[in-house]
Structure formats: structure tokens, C-alpha cells
Amino acid sequence: MRMIIVARSIERIGDNAVDIGEQTAFLVTGDFRQFVDASH
């Protein structure tokens, strides 16, 4: 059960990192583009 919670937390950290990256790219370029999922 603890490993499920850890995995979920790591996934949330990754999602937040992608959101921060998208916002940073928008601030730098002024062009909104959504990052694609690289896990596939």
C-alpha cells in the first residue's frame, strides 16, 4: 500500500514539473504550447 502512495506522489511531482515547464516556456516565448507525453 505504501508503494502505491509513493508512486502516486512521484506521478504528481512529474505532472507539476510539466506544468511549471509549460508556464516557463509561455513566459519566455509568449506562445502557448502543450508538452506531449514522452512516456509512449
Buried (B, 14 or more C-beta within 10 A) or exposed (E): EEEEEEEEEEEEEEEEEBEEEBEEBEEEEEEEEEEEEEEE
